[in-house]
Amino acid sequence: IAGITQAPTSQILAAGRRMTLRCTQDMRHNAMYWYRQDLGLGLRLIHYSNTAGTTGKGEVPDGYSVSRANTDDFPLTLASAVPSQTSVYFCASSGAGTDTQYFGPGTRLTVL
Amino acid sequence: GQNIDQPTEMTATEGAIVQINCTYQTSGFNGLFWYQQHAGEAPTFLSYNVLDGLEEKGRFSSFLSRSKGYSYLLLKELQMKDSASYLCASMDSNYQLIWGAGTKLIIKP
């Protein structure tokens, strides 16, 4: 692994189903983030984690949950998917403070 | 409130120079980032400014004026591969990034 990986690359999901998007980094970064990107809108922060064992809510947390059991992994779960959660989801990580955020390749999710 | 504004789309000619502007209102400002994003790909880091002035990095330069809440990204000697979206993001007092919607740059031969 080099950098950040995300899985799956893309997914079509029926409304009401549960889905977990996976994110793993090998840079030993303390902070990790989940964003969604929709056409015409900037990246919007869903949840973040400043260090393993802690998480926080971003701008659009409703319908999503996260966990940070260790430094490397930061999964995002949609408990019961709805069509408005159709989006491209990016995971990112950074060292601390003003350090640069580095992004994974993204997951394109379609909820029907 | 916190807000970032940048133009939606710009067009420029190969070999020319283009300036992409960004204005921001951010509480507890901790710097201004520029990212490049090609269609269907992840954003990649271009520059970070926290002090006033111009930072030059090859063909790309970034400028910041904290008193005016203003930044720009300057791209010189444009190449076709520079066709992408350019994202402006300011960092707030909690070290969270507030993102603009991005400027789609179209390069014409």
HADDOCK unambig.tbl for C-alpha pairs under 7 A between the chains (distance, minus, plus):
assign (segid A and resid 40 and name CA) (segid B and resid 101 and name CA) 5.99 0.50 0.50
assign (segid A and resid 41 and name CA) (segid B and resid 101 and name CA) 4.72 0.50 0.50
assign (segid A and resid 42 and name CA) (segid B and resid 99 and name CA) 5.26 0.50 0.50
assign (segid A and resid 42 and name CA) (segid B and resid 100 and name CA) 4.98 0.50 0.50
assign (segid A and resid 42 and name CA) (segid B and resid 101 and name CA) 3.70 0.50 0.50
assign (segid A and resid 42 and name CA) (segid B and resid 102 and name CA) 6.57 0.50 0.50
assign (segid A and resid 43 and name CA) (segid B and resid 99 and name CA) 5.79 0.50 0.50
assign (segid A and resid 97 and name CA) (segid B and resid 95 and name CA) 5.70 0.50 0.50
assign (segid A and resid 98 and name CA) (segid B and resid 95 and name CA) 6.29 0.50 0.50
assign (segid A and resid 103 and name CA) (segid B and resid 42 and name CA) 6.16 0.50 0.50
assign (segid A and resid 103 and name CA) (segid B and resid 43 and name CA) 6.45 0.50 0.50
assign (segid A and resid 104 and name CA) (segid B and resid 42 and name CA) 6.51 0.50 0.50
assign (segid A and resid 105 and name CA) (segid B and resid 41 and name CA) 6.32 0.50 0.50
assign (segid A and resid 105 and name CA) (segid B and resid 42 and name CA) 5.18 0.50 0.50
assign (segid A and resid 106 and name CA) (segid B and resid 42 and name CA) 6.49 0.50 0.50
